[in-house]
């Protein structure tokens, strides 16, 4: 798998990463995707909920001594936090939205995202919890939120597989240009073996297919290369 080619196709587009294994998704994000885009774009992170913010902080703490270069990338991240407090243990707080009524939260987030620069990289964590909790009633607000994001932004959103019912999930999938999956490879023995796949794509040259990959010392690697 040529990750450089994949990342070029993601540039300026909206990608959803569907994961079954949290650790594999974390490694792929912070050892492969983020180092690539941090060289060419400003990094913005939407952290939806105190839980999401705390988990990102724990990722940062676990990596900062092991990988100083990655720790520096974390420090430069601009954080848009939706939560109860302004506390943020990583990055620079760019905007704070107080938790409360979900429609008001999404309107405030829509206003913030609409002003981001066109060439930014935007990572969204925890947003899938909103339709999981509130169902179809919030789909209109989520659609308006995505409509407000500038076209040139490179968006990476996350989804923990199986959280939404299948009908609702099929609706939400239409918000993305590319859907990438990472899941355990049950056909090969070993905890570090995974399947990385392009599950859906509307981008020419990025057709649906899959690769066997491993977790290596520097991220997800294709053992055949």
C-alpha positions as CSV (number, residue, x, y, z in Angstrom):
1,X,0.0,0.0,0.0
2,X,1.4,3.4,-1.0
3,X,0.3,5.6,1.8
4,X,1.7,8.7,0.1
5,X,-0.7,8.1,-2.7
6,X,-3.6,7.5,-0.3
7,X,-2.9,10.7,1.6
8,X,-2.7,12.7,-1.7
9,X,-6.2,11.4,-2.5
10,X,-7.4,12.4,1.0
11,X,-6.0,16.0,0.6
12,X,-8.9,18.5,0.3
13,X,-11.5,15.8,0.8
14,X,-13.6,14.3,3.6
15,X,-12.6,10.9,5.0
16,X,-14.1,8.7,7.6
17,X,-12.0,6.2,9.4
18,X,-14.0,3.2,10.6
19,X,-12.2,1.1,13.2
20,X,-12.9,-2.0,15.2
21,X,-9.5,-1.9,17.1
22,X,-8.9,1.4,18.9
23,X,-5.1,0.8,19.2
24,X,-4.7,0.2,15.4
25,X,-6.7,3.4,14.6
26,X,-4.5,5.3,17.0
27,X,-1.3,4.1,15.5
28,X,-2.4,4.7,11.9
29,X,-3.6,8.2,12.8
30,X,-0.7,9.5,14.9
31,X,2.2,7.6,13.2
32,X,1.1,7.7,9.6
33,X,-1.6,10.3,8.9
34,X,-0.8,13.2,11.2
35,X,3.0,13.3,10.5
36,X,2.2,13.5,6.8
37,X,-0.3,16.3,7.0
38,X,1.5,18.3,9.7
39,X,4.3,19.1,7.2
40,X,1.9,20.8,4.9
41,X,-1.1,22.1,6.8
42,X,-2.3,23.6,10.1
43,X,-3.9,21.0,12.3
44,X,-7.3,21.6,14.0
45,X,-9.0,19.1,16.2
46,X,-12.6,19.0,17.2
47,X,-12.9,17.2,20.5
48,X,-16.5,16.5,21.3
49,X,-17.1,15.8,25.0
50,X,-14.8,15.7,28.0
51,X,-14.3,12.0,27.5
52,X,-12.9,12.6,24.0
53,X,-10.7,15.4,25.2
54,X,-9.3,13.2,28.0
55,X,-8.6,10.3,25.7
56,X,-6.6,12.5,23.4
57,X,-4.7,13.8,26.4
58,X,-3.9,10.2,27.4
59,X,-2.7,9.5,23.8
60,X,-0.4,12.6,24.0
61,X,1.0,11.6,27.4
62,X,1.7,8.0,26.2
63,X,3.6,9.3,23.1
64,X,5.4,12.4,24.3
65,X,8.4,10.7,25.8
66,X,8.6,7.9,23.3
67,X,8.3,10.2,20.2
68,X,9.4,13.9,20.8
69,X,8.7,14.8,17.2
70,X,5.1,13.7,17.5
71,X,4.8,15.5,20.9
72,X,5.8,18.7,19.1
73,X,3.0,18.1,16.5
74,X,0.5,17.7,19.4
75,X,1.6,21.0,20.9
76,X,0.9,22.8,17.7
77,X,-2.6,21.4,17.3
78,X,-5.4,24.0,17.6
79,X,-8.2,22.5,19.7
80,X,-11.9,23.2,19.3
81,X,-13.4,21.7,22.5
82,X,-17.0,21.0,23.2
83,X,-17.2,20.2,26.9
84,X,-17.8,21.4,30.5
85,X,-14.4,23.1,31.1
86,X,-11.7,24.8,29.1
87,X,-9.1,22.4,30.4
88,X,-7.0,20.8,27.6
89,X,-3.9,18.8,28.3
90,X,-2.5,19.0,24.8
91,X,-2.3,21.5,22.0
92,X,-3.6,25.1,22.0
93,X,-7.2,25.8,22.9
94,X,-8.6,27.6,19.8
95,X,-12.3,27.7,20.7
96,X,-14.4,26.4,23.6
97,X,-18.1,25.6,23.3
98,X,-19.9,24.9,26.5
99,X,-21.8,21.6,26.6
100,X,-25.6,22.0,26.8
101,X,-28.4,21.8,24.3
102,X,-27.1,19.6,21.4
103,X,-28.6,21.8,18.7
104,X,-27.0,24.9,20.2
105,X,-23.7,23.1,20.4
106,X,-23.8,22.1,16.7
107,X,-24.8,25.7,15.7
108,X,-21.8,27.1,17.6
109,X,-19.5,24.5,16.1
110,X,-20.9,25.2,12.7
111,X,-20.0,28.9,13.1
112,X,-16.4,28.1,14.2
113,X,-15.7,25.6,11.4
114,X,-17.1,27.9,8.7
115,X,-14.2,30.3,9.4
116,X,-11.3,27.8,9.2
117,X,-8.8,28.3,6.4
118,X,-9.4,26.3,3.3
119,X,-6.1,24.5,3.4
120,X,-6.4,23.3,7.0
121,X,-6.4,19.7,8.2
122,X,-9.4,19.1,10.5
123,X,-9.7,16.0,12.7
124,X,-13.0,15.3,14.4
125,X,-13.2,13.0,17.4
126,X,-16.4,12.0,19.2
127,X,-19.0,13.5,16.8
128,X,-20.5,10.1,16.0
129,X,-21.8,10.0,19.5
130,X,-24.4,12.6,18.7
131,X,-26.5,10.5,16.2
132,X,-25.8,7.5,18.4
133,X,-27.5,9.2,21.3
134,X,-30.1,11.4,19.6
135,X,-30.8,9.4,16.4
136,X,-32.2,10.9,13.3
137,X,-33.5,14.0,15.0
138,X,-30.0,15.6,14.8
139,X,-29.2,14.7,11.2
140,X,-30.4,18.0,9.8
141,X,-28.0,19.9,12.2
142,X,-25.1,17.5,11.3
143,X,-25.7,18.1,7.6
144,X,-25.6,21.9,8.1
145,X,-22.4,21.5,10.1
146,X,-20.7,19.6,7.2
147,X,-22.1,22.1,4.7
148,X,-20.4,24.9,6.6
149,X,-17.0,23.3,6.4
150,X,-14.9,25.1,3.7
151,X,-14.5,22.9,0.6
152,X,-10.7,22.8,0.6
153,X,-10.4,21.5,4.1
154,X,-8.9,18.0,4.6
155,X,-11.3,16.3,7.0
156,X,-10.7,13.2,9.0
157,X,-13.6,11.9,11.1
158,X,-13.8,8.7,13.2
159,X,-16.4,6.1,13.7
160,X,-16.3,3.1,16.0
161,X,-17.9,0.3,14.0
162,X,-21.3,-0.9,15.0
163,X,-22.3,2.1,17.2
164,X,-25.1,3.3,14.8
165,X,-27.9,1.1,13.5
166,X,-27.3,0.2,9.9
167,X,-29.9,2.4,8.4
168,X,-28.7,5.5,10.2
169,X,-25.1,4.7,9.4
170,X,-25.8,4.5,5.7
171,X,-27.3,8.0,5.8
172,X,-24.3,9.4,7.7
173,X,-21.8,7.7,5.3
174,X,-23.0,10.0,2.5
175,X,-21.2,12.9,4.2
176,X,-17.8,11.5,3.2
177,X,-15.9,11.2,-0.1
178,X,-13.8,8.3,1.2
179,X,-14.4,5.7,3.9
180,X,-11.3,3.8,5.2
181,X,-11.6,0.7,7.4
182,X,-9.1,-0.8,9.7
183,X,-10.0,-4.1,11.3
184,X,-8.3,-7.2,12.8
185,X,-7.1,-9.8,10.3
186,X,-8.6,-13.0,11.6
187,X,-7.0,-15.1,8.9
188,X,-3.5,-14.6,10.1
189,X,-2.3,-15.4,13.6
190,X,-0.8,-12.5,15.6
191,X,-2.1,-9.4,17.4
192,X,-0.3,-7.0,15.0
193,X,-2.0,-8.1,11.8
194,X,-4.8,-6.0,10.3
195,X,-6.8,-5.4,7.2
196,X,-6.7,-1.8,5.9
197,X,-9.4,-1.1,3.3
198,X,-11.0,1.5,1.1
199,X,-14.6,0.6,1.8
200,X,-16.2,3.4,-0.2
201,X,-14.9,6.1,-2.5
202,X,-16.1,8.6,-5.0
203,X,-12.6,9.6,-6.0
204,X,-11.1,8.4,-9.3
205,X,-8.0,6.3,-8.7
206,X,-9.0,5.3,-5.2
207,X,-11.2,2.3,-5.9
208,X,-12.5,0.0,-3.1
209,X,-9.9,-2.6,-2.2
210,X,-8.0,-3.9,0.8
211,X,-4.5,-4.7,2.0
212,X,-3.0,-6.8,4.8
213,X,-0.9,-4.6,7.1
214,X,1.0,-4.8,10.4
215,X,1.6,-2.5,13.3
216,X,5.3,-1.7,13.1
217,X,7.7,0.4,15.1
218,X,6.8,3.5,13.1
219,X,3.1,3.0,12.4
220,X,1.1,0.8,10.1
221,X,3.2,-0.9,7.5
222,X,2.7,-3.0,4.4
223,X,4.8,-6.1,5.0
224,X,5.0,-6.8,1.3
225,X,7.0,-3.7,0.6
